[in-house]
């Protein structure tokens, strides 16, 4: 056998292995190997305290075993200290999930309460529950160590604590801190166990659920507390152990109560200390932890990361995923009536548009779904606004939107009904809760609208979602999501100055149908290592119908995909974390997609990534590399020579590897102080054209080379908010952009692209005041963009992008009333897309202000009810984001939401 024959045999062997999916088997064995690695590390590095798992475990205990305790305890505290109508500040030290604070808020009218806990992983749950109960204007969360409280002296009127006393290593120091923070005459109510008047039978049930409860000596604890009070020269104190009749054999707990005298001398160790406020977690964002969250993006990109929380979604009155990201810094939403109804982009980064992921599961084709995805089903939305999203998605050089579906930590049922302009109505039912070590959720909704009269814009969808999370122990968790959509949507007709064919066409999707499934397994062996494995399936079965011709034409645009994603985090040293990962995705469109119906597509994509993060004191440096490559089983959307008239006869591309695509990243952050940090990130890589795109010569566009620089600073101040200033530079070689030209291929009209060099220079400002005057929050962001594009081999201003995008808002509440005002401005730009004329003439767009308002009144205890009014485009501004598709104008919605717990 000669050398050529040997080479051919080897090639054939490799091809056969590919057909048999050996790479998937290799991924499985790699997964098993990494699990064994993390297990080995677990034996050496047990999980420390204050972890995310610790928080989740105690939330479950508080929701179940301890749930009956908090109401009576709050009743005792409010009655004892006459707090019902008092105006002041209260602190619950070690409040954890904050159940006691919620009950205290229910029984007080004016008191403001702070959850001061050393484990910030409790805060997202606490803030979510406070928002649902209507108390978000009266609470905040502060990371706090009992031995060094981050509050000014003489700050609080009352400090309470149930169940954290036993964890204070320096109890004398903690009580000295409590004395310092209390106002003169302020009261402390500290202890563990049950309130005095908790019914004995109920106390017995709680202890049974706790299998007897904690072991400790109440007598010795009482003696220790008395010694501490005497050592701190606190005379007005009382220590007692509740012993109601019939409570023999039940540990009711132990409590200490004292008042701060007008003058109190503490040891010099506490008198001279300067106390700095720690970061207040207002938005519910978990602290950055690449072990607990393996797909956390590199630290250099923190300036370009945004998180939209469930609380913000509710305040904004957002109904869909697209509406929920409207106020992300630099967000630009183009609304139209075509097959993809709304495009979301950041910083003007388009073609391709940002990727989407469902709880980390990358979705290759998702663009038709965001405007149908219920915003209320979202726990949070993580938006990477910049380049180099290495660990989630594959076209991260355009940004990534990761959707985290909502989970429940306690039983809850919600019923919501809305009615508004254009005969729009919306009915939604949601339920969730926990059962042992499983949390679950499901929702069902039916939004429908006629759209503006004469615009052919009717649409309706049935939306079903279910999720479950199983945590058999501290090491393992498994999360599964199923989302199903089924309905129809008419493609709204365009108006002048759009081309005639867009103004007269009658087209629709009937049905719009999609099912998404993802399963994520997380194995965390300790604070030193974790493994995350995700598998996902998606089936989208849309039928496109053209009613413009007779008989009507109907075409299936079904596509489906499945994939797997593995990410491993390992702390090689206390200051170094290494993350490696791999991804596989198989996408099939049996009859083509969108403009390329009739041409089968079958693609397999493989990717690998490595990210290393090293800390040197206040300096953190990270570096990453991602490789991706696609195998074409069959691809008939391009490979056209000359005239497109023979489109259907052109042989498809089959059995070929596309060139490898690499993305690199180098970043750093430097903490100048606890509040101020500097950030830098440099990334570069290639962007392939989206499947089926053609240039003006009817060839596949060339691969784009993109380089991105981000730099700036971030300032955080506890009790005030945060502010960031970022600059960025984007250079694009052979950028893939729309040419403005179209071509009729078979029965389809397709849009053609071109390659050109582009450059974008921008400044981004983002800020938020988290609490002003007790019940007022403000936010604002601003993007200034200078964009240049190649024209006749000369770089000129790119008029297809706006120069300024800015938004802001006010969230305020008073008692049971809430009022939220939001504003958006996009400066002028031009576009030829959908425009008439030969060639199409650029049309002016943008240069508009949009004002939205939501107002509500919350009342009741069980259920908690909210009646609300929402007004979109309050000023009735006339504007378009795409040629021929103007905004629908001023719109009103009234609704009612009832929540049962």
C-alpha positions in Angstrom: 0.0 0.0 0.0 1.5 3.3 -1.0 1.5 6.6 0.9 -1.5 8.0 -1.0 -3.6 4.9 -0.4 -2.7 5.0 3.3 -3.8 8.6 3.5 -7.1 7.8 1.8 -7.7 4.9 4.2 -6.9 7.1 7.2 -9.3 9.8 5.9 -12.1 7.3 5.4 -11.5 5.9 8.9 -11.9 9.3 10.4 -15.0 10.0 8.4 -16.5 6.8 9.6 -15.8 7.7 13.2 -17.5 11.0 12.7 -20.6 9.3 11.4 -20.8 7.1 14.5 -20.6 10.1 16.8 -17.5 9.0 18.6 -16.9 12.6 19.7 -20.1 12.4 21.8 -18.7 9.2 23.4 -15.4 11.0 24.1 -17.4 13.8 25.7 -19.1 11.3 28.0 -15.8 9.7 29.1 -14.3 13.2 29.7 -17.3 14.0 31.9 -16.8 10.8 33.9 -13.1 11.6 34.3 -13.8 15.2 35.5 -16.3 13.9 38.0 -13.6 11.6 39.4 -11.2 14.6 39.5 -13.7 16.7 41.5 -14.4 13.8 43.8 -10.7 13.5 44.6 -10.5 17.2 45.3 -13.6 16.9 47.5 -11.8 14.6 49.9 -9.1 17.2 50.4 -11.2 20.4 50.2 -14.6 20.1 52.0 -17.0 22.9 51.3 -16.6 26.0 53.5 -19.3 28.0 55.2 -21.5 30.6 53.6 -21.7 28.9 50.3 -24.6 29.0 47.8 -25.5 25.4 48.8 -25.6 26.4 52.5 -28.1 29.2 51.6 -30.3 26.9 49.5 -30.4 24.2 52.2 -31.4 26.7 54.9 -34.0 28.3 52.7 -35.6 24.9 52.4 -35.5 24.5 56.2 -37.0 27.9 56.8 -39.7 27.3 54.2 -40.8 24.1 55.8 -39.7 23.2 59.4 -39.4 26.7 60.8 -42.2 28.4 58.8 -44.7 28.4 61.7 -42.2 30.3 64.0 -41.7 33.6 62.2 -45.3 35.0 62.4 -45.7 34.6 66.2 -42.2 35.8 66.8 -42.8 38.9 64.7 -46.0 39.5 66.6 -44.2 39.3 70.0 -41.4 41.7 68.8 -43.9 44.3 67.4 -46.1 44.1 70.5 -43.2 44.2 73.0 -41.5 47.3 71.4 -44.6 49.1 70.1 -43.4 49.1 66.5 -46.7 49.0 64.7 -46.8 52.7 64.0 -43.2 53.6 64.8 -40.9 55.2 62.3 -37.4 53.9 62.5 -34.7 51.5 61.4 -34.6 47.8 62.3 -31.9 45.3 61.7 -32.4 41.5 61.6 -28.9 40.1 62.2 -28.3 36.8 60.5 -31.8 36.9 58.9 -30.8 34.6 56.1 -33.8 34.2 53.7 -35.5 37.0 55.6 -38.7 35.3 56.6 -38.8 37.2 59.9 -38.3 40.6 58.2 -41.2 39.9 55.9 -43.4 39.1 58.9 -42.2 42.2 60.7 -43.0 44.3 57.6 -46.6 42.9 57.6 -47.1 44.1 61.2 -45.4 47.5 61.0 -46.4 50.4 58.8 -43.3 52.7 58.7 -40.3 50.7 60.0 -37.5 50.1 57.5 -35.7 46.8 57.9 -32.3 45.5 56.9 -31.3 41.9 56.4 -27.7 41.8 57.7 -26.2 38.4 57.0 -22.7 37.1 56.3 -23.9 34.9 53.5 -25.0 37.0 50.5 -26.4 34.0 48.6 -29.6 34.5 50.7 -30.2 37.9 49.3 -31.7 37.2 45.8 -34.4 35.0 47.5 -35.1 37.6 50.2 -35.4 40.5 47.9 -37.6 38.6 45.6 -40.0 37.7 48.5 -40.0 41.3 49.7 -40.9 42.5 46.2 -43.7 40.0 45.9 -45.1 41.0 49.3 -45.0 44.7 48.4 -42.3 45.6 50.9 -39.3 46.2 48.6 -39.4 49.9 49.4 -38.9 49.2 53.1 -36.1 46.6 53.0 -32.5 46.2 52.0 -29.8 43.5 52.2 -26.3 44.1 53.6 -23.5 41.6 53.8 -22.5 41.8 57.5 -20.2 40.0 60.0 -21.7 40.1 63.5 -18.3 40.8 64.9 -17.8 43.9 62.6 -21.1 45.3 61.7 -21.0 47.6 58.6 -23.2 50.3 60.1 -22.5 53.7 61.6 -22.7 54.2 65.3 -26.2 55.1 66.8 -27.8 53.9 63.6 -30.7 51.5 64.4 -33.7 51.7 66.7 -33.9 48.0 67.2 -31.8 44.9 66.4 -33.3 41.5 66.4 -31.8 38.0 65.7 -33.2 34.5 65.8 -30.9 31.5 65.2 -27.6 33.1 64.4 -26.3 33.6 68.0 -24.7 30.2 68.1 -22.6 30.9 65.0 -20.9 34.0 66.5 -17.3 33.0 67.3 -16.7 36.2 69.3 -20.0 36.7 71.1 -18.7 39.5 73.3 -17.5 41.3 70.3 -20.7 40.8 68.5 -22.8 42.2 71.4 -20.4 45.1 71.7 -21.1 45.8 68.0 -24.8 45.6 68.5 -24.5 48.2 71.3 -22.5 50.5 69.1 -24.9 50.4 66.2 -28.0 50.9 68.4 -29.3 54.4 69.1 -29.3 55.4 72.7 -32.4 53.8 74.2 -32.5 51.4 71.3 -33.5 47.7 72.0 -31.9 44.4 71.1 -33.8 41.1 71.1 -31.4 38.2 70.4 -31.7 34.5 70.8 -32.6 31.2 69.3 -35.7 28.9 69.4 -39.3 29.9 69.7 -41.3 32.9 71.0 -42.9 32.7 74.4 -46.4 32.3 73.1 -45.9 29.7 70.4 -48.5 27.0 71.0 -46.8 23.9 72.5 -48.3 21.5 70.0 -46.9 23.6 67.2 -43.5 23.8 68.8 -43.6 20.0 69.2 -44.3 19.6 65.4 -41.4 21.9 64.5 -39.0 20.0 66.7 -40.3 16.7 65.2 -39.5 18.0 61.7 -36.0 18.9 63.0 -35.7 15.5 64.5 -35.5 16.9 68.0 -33.7 20.1 67.1 -30.2 21.4 67.9 -28.3 20.1 70.9 -27.1 22.7 73.4 -27.2 23.5 77.1 -29.7 26.3 77.8 -28.4 26.8 81.3 -24.8 27.3 80.3 -25.8 29.6 77.4 -27.8 31.8 79.8 -24.9 32.0 82.1 -22.6 33.0 79.3 -24.9 35.7 78.1 -25.2 37.2 81.6 -21.4 37.4 81.8 -21.2 39.2 78.5 -23.8 41.7 79.5 -21.9 42.4 82.7 -18.6 42.7 80.9 -20.0 45.2 78.5 -21.5 47.2 81.5 -25.0 46.7 80.2 -27.3 46.9 83.2 -30.8 46.9 81.7 -30.9 43.4 80.3 -32.9 40.2 80.8 -32.0 36.6 79.9 -34.8 33.9 79.9 -35.8 30.5 78.5 -39.5 30.2 77.6 -41.2 27.4 79.4 -44.9 27.5 78.7 -47.1 24.9 80.4 -46.9 21.5 78.8 -43.6 22.2 77.1 -41.6 19.6 79.1 -39.1 17.9 76.8 -39.2 20.7 74.2 -36.3 23.1 73.9 -38.1 26.4 73.5 -34.8 28.3 73.2 -33.1 31.1 75.0 -33.3 34.9 74.6 -31.6 38.0 75.8 -33.1 41.4 75.7 -31.4 44.7 76.5 -31.6 48.4 76.0 -28.7 50.7 75.1 -28.2 53.3 77.8 -27.7 56.9 77.0 -24.0 56.6 77.7 -22.1 53.3 77.2 -18.3 52.9 77.4 -17.1 49.9 75.4 -13.5 48.6 75.3 -11.1 50.6 73.3 -11.0 47.9 70.7 -14.6 48.9 69.6 -14.6 52.6 70.4 -11.9 53.6 67.9 -12.8 51.3 65.0 -13.8 52.9 61.7 -16.6 51.0 60.1 -17.2 50.9 56.3 -20.5 49.8 54.8 -20.3 46.6 52.8 -22.0 46.3 49.4 -25.7 46.3 49.5 -27.2 43.7 47.2 -30.2 45.4 45.8 -30.8 43.8 42.4 -30.5 40.2 43.7 -27.4 39.4 41.8 -25.4 36.5 43.2 -21.7 37.3 44.1 -19.3 36.4 41.4 -18.1 32.8 42.0 -16.6 30.8 39.1 -16.7 27.6 41.1 -20.4 27.8 42.1 -21.2 29.2 38.6 -18.7 27.7 36.1 -20.0 29.8 33.2 -19.3 33.1 34.9 -17.6 35.2 32.3 -14.0 36.6 32.9 -13.6 39.3 35.5 -12.3 41.8 32.9 -15.8 41.8 31.4 -17.7 42.8 34.5 -18.2 46.3 33.2 -20.0 44.9 30.2 -22.2 42.5 32.1 -25.8 43.4 32.9 -28.4 41.4 34.9 -32.1 42.2 34.7 -33.8 40.8 37.8 -37.4 39.6 38.3 -38.1 42.6 40.5 -37.0 45.0 37.6 -39.1 43.1 35.1 -42.1 43.6 37.3 -41.5 47.3 37.9 -41.1 47.9 34.1 -44.3 46.0 33.3 -42.4 43.9 30.8 -44.4 41.1 29.2 -41.9 39.5 27.0 -38.2 38.7 27.0 -37.6 41.5 24.4 -39.4 44.1 26.6 -37.4 43.0 29.6 -34.1 43.9 28.0 -35.3 47.3 26.7 -33.4 49.3 29.3 -30.1 47.4 29.3 -27.2 49.9 28.6 -26.8 50.3 24.9 -29.8 48.2 24.0 -31.3 48.7 20.6 -34.5 47.0 19.6 -35.7 47.0 15.9 -39.4 46.2 15.6 -40.8 45.0 12.3 -43.5 42.8 10.9 -41.4 40.3 9.1 -40.5 36.7 10.0 -38.3 37.8 12.8 -40.5 40.4 14.6 -38.0 42.1 16.9 -34.2 42.1 16.9 -32.3 42.9 20.0 -28.7 44.2 19.8 -26.2 45.9 22.1 -23.8 48.7 21.2 -24.9 48.5 17.5 -23.5 45.0 17.2 -25.5 43.3 14.4 -25.1 40.6 11.8 -25.0 38.4 13.6 -27.2 39.5 16.4 -26.5 38.3 20.0 -26.8 34.6 20.8 -29.5 33.3 23.2 -29.1 30.6 25.8 -31.7 28.9 28.1 -30.1 28.5 31.5 -26.7 28.0 29.8 -28.0 25.8 27.0 -26.9 27.6 23.7 -29.7 28.0 21.2 -28.5 28.1 17.6 -31.9 29.3 16.2 -34.0 31.3 18.7 -34.7 34.6 16.9 -38.4 34.0 16.3 -39.1 33.3 20.0 -37.9 36.1 22.4 -41.1 38.2 21.7 -43.2 35.2 22.8 -41.2 34.3 25.9 -43.1 35.3 29.1 -41.1 37.7 31.1 -42.8 36.6 34.3 -41.3 33.2 33.9 -37.8 34.6 34.1 -35.7 34.7 37.3 -33.1 36.9 35.7 -31.6 37.7 32.4 -27.8 37.8 32.0 -26.7 40.0 29.2 -23.1 40.1 28.0 -22.9 43.4 26.1 -19.4 43.1 24.9 -17.3 40.6 23.0 -15.6 37.4 24.2 -18.5 35.7 25.9 -16.4 32.5 25.9 -18.4 30.2 28.2 -22.0 30.7 26.9 -22.8 30.8 23.2 -20.6 30.6 20.2 -20.9 34.0 18.5 -20.0 35.8 21.7 -18.3 38.6 19.7 -21.9 40.0 19.2 -23.0 39.4 22.8 -25.0 36.7 24.6 -28.4 36.8 26.3 -28.8 34.0 28.9 -32.3 33.4 30.2 -32.6 31.9 33.7 -36.2 30.6 34.2 -37.8 31.3 37.6 -37.7 28.8 40.4 -39.7 28.8 43.7 -38.4 28.3 47.2 -41.9 28.3 48.8 -45.4 27.4 47.6 -47.0 30.1 45.6 -49.9 30.4 43.1 -50.4 33.5 40.9 -53.4 34.4 38.7 -53.1 37.4 36.4 -55.4 39.0 33.9 -54.8 42.0 31.6 -56.8 43.9 29.0 -55.6 46.7 26.8 -55.5 48.5 23.5 -56.2 46.7 20.2 -58.4 44.2 22.0 -55.3 42.8 23.7 -55.8 40.4 26.6 -53.6 38.2 28.6 -54.4 35.5 31.1 -51.7 33.8 33.1 -51.7 31.1 35.8 -48.5 30.1 37.6 -47.7 27.8 40.5 -44.6 26.7 42.2 -43.2 25.4 45.4 -41.0 22.9 47.1 -41.5 19.3 48.2 -38.6 17.8 50.2 -35.5 18.3 48.1 -37.4 19.3 44.9 -38.5 22.7 43.8 -41.0 23.0 40.9 -42.8 25.5 38.8 -45.2 25.6 36.0 -47.1 28.4 34.2 -49.8 28.6 31.5 -50.6 31.8 29.6 -52.6 32.9 26.6 -51.8 36.4 25.3 -53.7 37.6 22.2 -54.1 40.9 20.3 -55.9 42.1 17.1 -53.1 44.6 16.5 -53.9 48.0 14.9 -56.9 48.0 12.6 -55.9 47.4 8.9 -52.3 46.4 9.7 -52.7 42.6 9.4 -51.1 42.2 12.9 -53.2 39.8 14.8 -51.4 37.2 16.9 -52.1 34.8 19.7 -50.1 32.1 21.5 -50.5 29.5 24.2 -47.5 29.4 26.4 -46.6 26.5 28.8 -43.6 26.3 31.0 -42.5 23.8 33.6 -39.3 23.6 35.6 -38.0 21.4 38.4 -34.8 21.4 40.5 -33.7 18.4 42.5 -31.0 18.7 45.1 -30.5 15.2 46.6 -27.5 16.4 48.6 -25.1 19.3 49.0 -22.9 18.1 46.1 -25.5 17.4 43.4 -28.3 19.4 41.8 -30.3 18.7 38.6 -32.4 21.3 36.9 -34.8 20.7 34.0 -36.9 23.1 32.0 -39.6 22.5 29.3 -41.1 25.4 27.3 -43.8 24.9 24.7 -45.4 27.6 22.5 -48.3 27.1 20.1 -50.2 29.7 18.2 -50.3 31.9 15.2 -48.9 35.3 14.1 -49.8 37.5 11.1 -46.9 39.4 9.6 -47.8 43.0 9.9 -48.0 45.0 6.6 -45.6 47.8 6.1 -46.4 51.4 5.4 -44.8 54.0 3.2 -41.9 54.6 2.5 -41.6 50.7 2.5 -41.5 49.0 -0.9 -44.9 48.0 -2.4 -44.4 44.3 -1.9 -44.0 44.7 1.9 -47.1 47.0 2.0 -49.4 44.6 0.1 -48.2 41.1 1.1 -50.6 39.0 3.3 -48.4 36.5 5.2 -48.6 34.7 8.5 -47.2 31.9 10.6 -49.9 29.4 11.4 -48.9 27.6 13.5 -46.0 29.0 15.4 -44.9 26.0 17.4 -41.8 25.4 19.5 -40.7 23.1 22.2 -37.5 23.6 24.2 -36.0 21.2 26.7 -32.9 21.5 28.8 -31.4 19.5 31.6 -28.5 20.8 33.7 -26.6 18.6 36.2 -24.3 20.3 38.6 -21.7 18.5 40.7 -19.9 20.6 43.3 -17.4 18.6 45.3 -16.3 21.6 47.3 -15.1 25.2 47.1 -12.2 23.8 44.9 -14.0 22.2 42.0 -17.4 21.8 40.2 -18.7 20.3 37.1 -21.7 21.4 35.0 -23.2 19.3 32.3 -26.1 20.5 30.1 -28.1 18.7 27.4 -30.8 20.4 25.4 -33.3 19.7 22.7 -35.3 22.1 20.6 -38.0 21.5 18.0 -39.5 24.5 16.1 -42.3 23.7 13.7 -43.5 26.9 12.1 -45.7 26.9 8.9 -45.4 30.0 6.7 -48.5 30.8 4.7 -48.7 33.4 1.9 -52.2 34.7 1.3 -51.1 37.2 -1.3 -51.5 34.6 -4.1 -54.3 32.2 -4.8 -54.3 29.4 -4.0 -52.6 30.2 -0.8 -49.0 28.8 -0.5 -48.1 26.9 2.7 -44.5 26.0 3.5 -43.1 24.1 6.5 -40.1 25.9 8.1 -39.4 23.2 10.7 -36.0 23.0 12.3 -34.7 21.1 15.3 -31.4 20.9 17.3 -29.9 19.0 20.2 -26.6 19.6 22.0 -24.5 19.0 25.0 -22.3 21.4 27.0 -19.7 20.5 29.6 -17.9 23.0 31.9 -15.3 22.1 34.6 -14.0 24.6 37.2 -11.0 23.8 39.3 -9.3 26.0 41.8 -5.7 25.0 41.2 -4.5 27.3 44.0 -6.3 29.6 46.4 -5.7 32.4 43.8 -6.1 30.5 40.5 -9.2 29.1 38.9 -9.0 27.1 35.7 -12.1 26.4 33.6 -12.3 24.1 30.6 -15.4 23.2 28.5 -16.7 21.5 25.4 -19.8 21.9 23.4 -21.6 19.9 20.7 -24.6 21.1 18.7 -26.5 19.4 15.8 -28.9 21.5 13.9 -31.2 20.3 11.1 -33.7 22.3 9.0 -35.2 19.5 6.7 -36.8 22.0 4.4 -34.6 25.0 4.9 -35.2 28.1 7.0 -36.7 31.6 6.4 -35.5 32.8 3.0 -34.0 29.4 2.1 -37.0 27.1 2.2 -36.5 24.2 -0.1 -32.8 23.7 0.7 -32.0 21.3 3.5 -29.5 22.2 6.1 -27.7 19.7 8.4 -24.8 21.1 10.5 -22.8 19.8 13.4 -20.7 22.2 15.5 -17.9 21.3 18.0 -16.3 23.7 20.4 -13.7 23.7 23.2 -12.8 26.5 25.6 -10.3 27.2 28.3 -10.3 30.2 30.7 -7.7 30.8 33.4 -8.1 33.4 36.2 -5.3 34.4 38.5 -5.4 36.8 41.4 -2.4 38.8 42.7 -3.9 40.6 45.7 -6.1 43.4 44.3 -5.2 42.5 40.7 -7.0 39.8 38.8 -5.9 38.7 35.4 -7.7 36.3 33.1 -7.0 34.7 29.7 -9.2 32.5 27.5 -9.3 30.7 24.2 -12.3 29.2 22.4 -12.1 27.0 19.3 -15.1 26.1 17.2 -15.6 24.2 14.0 -18.7 23.0 12.0 -19.1 19.9 9.9 -21.5 20.3 7.0 -23.6 17.2 6.5 -25.7 19.0 3.9 -26.0 22.7 3.2 -27.9 24.0 0.2 -28.5 27.6 1.1 -25.5 28.9 -0.8 -22.9 27.6 -3.4 -24.6 29.4 -6.3 -22.5 30.3 -9.3 -23.8 33.1 -11.5 -27.5 33.5 -11.9 -29.8 32.3 -9.1 -32.4 31.1 -11.6 -31.2 27.5 -11.2 -31.3 27.8 -7.4 -33.2 24.6 -6.8 -31.0 22.6 -9.2 -27.7 23.7 -7.6 -25.9 20.8 -5.8 -25.7 21.4 -2.1 -22.5 21.3 -0.2 -22.1 18.0 1.6 -19.6 16.2 3.9 -17.2 19.1 4.4 -15.5 20.7 7.4 -15.7 24.5 7.6 -12.5 26.3 8.7 -11.9 26.5 12.4 -12.9 29.7 14.2 -10.9 31.0 17.2 -11.7 33.6 19.8 -9.1 34.8 22.3 -9.5 37.0 25.4 -7.2 38.8 27.8 -8.6 40.8 30.7 -7.9 42.2 34.1 -9.4 44.1 37.0 -7.7 46.0 39.8 -9.4 47.0 43.0 -8.3 50.4 44.2 -10.5 50.1 47.2 -13.5 48.2 48.5 -15.7 50.5 46.4 -13.6 51.3 43.3 -12.2 49.0 40.6 -10.6 49.3 37.2 -11.4 46.9 34.4 -9.7 46.0 31.0 -10.5 43.4 28.4 -9.1 42.7 24.9 -10.6 40.1 22.7 -10.5 39.0 19.1 -11.7 36.3 16.8 -13.7 35.4 13.7 -17.4 35.6 13.0 -18.9 33.3 10.4 -21.9 34.4 8.3 -25.2 32.9 9.5 -26.2 29.8 7.6 -27.8 30.7 4.3 -26.5 34.2 3.9 -25.4 35.3 0.4 -23.4 38.4 -0.7 -24.2 40.6 -3.8 -22.3 38.1 -6.0 -24.5 35.2 -4.6 -21.6 33.7 -2.8 -21.2 33.1 0.9 -19.9 36.2 2.6 -16.3 36.1 3.8 -15.5 35.4 7.5 -15.4 38.6 9.6 -12.4 39.3 11.8 -13.3 41.3 14.9 -11.2 42.9 17.6 -12.7 44.5 20.7 -11.2 46.6 23.5 -13.1 47.4 26.7 -11.8 49.5 29.6 -13.1 51.6 32.4 -14.0 51.8 36.1 -16.8 50.8 38.4 -17.7 52.6 41.7 -20.0 50.9 44.3 -21.1 52.5 47.5 -23.2 50.7 50.0 -26.5 52.4 50.7 -26.1 54.6 47.6 -25.7 52.5 44.5 -23.2 52.2 41.7 -21.7 54.0 38.8 -19.6 52.8 35.9 -17.8 54.5 33.0 -16.6 52.3 30.1 -14.9 53.0 26.8 -14.8 50.5 24.0 -13.2 50.1 20.5 -14.4 47.7 17.9 -12.6 47.0 14.7 -14.2 44.8 12.0 -12.3 43.4 9.0 -14.7 42.2 6.3 -17.7 43.0 8.5 -20.9 41.2 7.4 -23.6 43.8 6.7 -26.8 44.1 4.7 -26.2 45.5 1.2 -29.7 46.9 0.8 -30.1 44.7 -2.3 -32.5 41.8 -2.7 -32.7 38.9 -5.2 -35.6 36.6 -6.1 -34.4 33.0 -5.7 -37.0 30.6 -6.9 -40.2 31.7 -5.1 -38.3 33.5 -2.3 -37.1 37.1 -2.1 -33.8 37.1 -0.2 -31.7 39.9 1.2 -28.0 40.1 0.1 -25.1 41.0 2.3 -21.6 42.4 1.6 -18.3 42.6 3.4 -16.7 45.9 4.3 -14.4 47.2 7.0 -16.0 49.0 10.0 -14.9 50.7 13.2 -16.8 51.7 16.3 -15.6 53.8 19.2 -17.9 54.3 22.1 -18.4 55.5 25.7 -20.9 53.9 28.0 -22.2 55.2 31.3 -24.3 53.2 33.7 -25.6 54.3 37.1 -28.1 53.5 39.8 -29.2 55.1 43.1 -30.6 52.2 45.0 -32.4 54.1 47.7 -33.2 57.8 47.9 -35.5 59.4 50.5 -36.3 55.9 51.8 -38.5 54.7 48.9 -37.1 56.1 45.7 -34.7 54.4 43.2 -33.2 55.9 40.1 -31.3 54.4 37.2 -29.8 55.7 34.0 -27.4 54.8 31.2 -25.9 56.4 28.2 -24.2 55.2 25.1 -22.2 57.5 22.7 -21.1 55.7 19.6 -19.0 56.9 16.7 -19.2 54.4 13.9 -17.3 54.4 10.6 -17.7 52.1 7.5 -15.7 51.6 4.3 -17.2 53.2 1.2 -15.1 53.3 -2.0 -12.1 52.3 0.0 -12.5 55.3 2.3 -13.7 55.2 5.9 -16.8 57.4 6.4 -19.4 57.8 9.0 -21.7 54.8 9.2 -25.2 56.3 9.2 -26.9 53.0 9.7 -26.2 53.1 13.5 -27.5 55.7 16.0 -24.9 57.9 17.7 -26.7 58.0 21.0 -28.8 55.5 23.0 -29.9 56.4 26.5 -32.5 55.3 29.0 -33.5 56.0 32.6 -36.2 55.4 35.1 -37.7 56.2 38.5 -39.0 53.5 40.8 -40.9 54.8 43.8 -43.5 53.5 46.2 -45.5 54.9 49.2 -47.3 52.5 51.5 -49.2 50.2 49.1 -48.8 52.4 46.0 -46.1 52.1 43.5 -45.2 54.4 40.5 -42.6 53.6 37.9 -41.6 55.9 35.0 -39.2 54.8 32.2 -37.7 56.7 29.4 -35.7 55.8 26.2 -34.0 57.9 23.6 -32.4 56.7 20.3 -30.8 59.2 18.0 -31.2 59.4 14.3 -29.9 56.8 11.8 -30.6 55.6 8.3 -31.6 52.3 6.6 -32.5 51.0 3.2 -34.0 47.7 4.4 -37.6 47.3 3.2 -37.3 50.8 1.5 -38.8 51.4 -2.0 -36.9 52.6 -5.0 -34.3 51.0 -7.4 -31.8 51.1 -5.8 -33.5 51.6 -2.4 -33.0 55.1 -1.0 -31.8 55.5 2.6 -34.6 56.5 4.9 -34.3 58.5 8.2 -35.2 56.6 11.3 -34.7 56.9 15.1 -34.5 60.3 16.8 -37.3 59.5 19.2 -38.2 59.6 22.9 -40.3 56.9 24.3 -42.0 57.2 27.7 -43.6 54.3 29.6 -45.4 54.3 32.9 -46.7 51.7 35.3 -48.6 52.3 38.5 -50.2 49.9 41.0 -51.9 49.5 44.3 -51.1 46.4 46.4 -53.4 45.2 49.1 -54.4 42.1 51.1 -52.4 39.5 52.9 -53.6 36.2 51.5 -53.9 36.6 48.7 -51.7 39.6 48.0 -53.4 41.6 45.2 -52.1 44.2 42.9 -54.2 46.3 40.6 -52.2 48.2 38.0 -52.2 50.5 35.0 -49.6 50.5 32.3 -49.1 53.1 29.6 -46.7 52.5 26.6 -45.5 55.4 24.5 -47.2 57.8 26.8 -46.4 60.8 24.6 -47.8 59.0 21.5 -44.5 59.6 19.7 -44.4 58.8 16.0 -41.2 56.8 15.3 -39.9 53.8 13.4 -37.0 51.6 14.1 -37.2 49.9 10.7 -38.4 51.4 7.4 -42.1 51.1 7.0 -42.9 49.7 10.5 -43.9 52.6 12.8 -44.6 52.1 16.5 -48.3 51.4 17.2 -48.6 54.6 19.3 -50.0 55.2 22.8 -51.3 52.0 24.4 -53.0 51.2 27.7 -53.2 48.1 29.8 -55.1 47.5 33.0 -54.6 44.3 35.0 -54.9 42.5 38.3 -52.5 40.0 39.9 -53.4 37.8 42.8 -50.7 35.8 44.6 -51.5 33.1 47.1 -48.8 31.8 49.5 
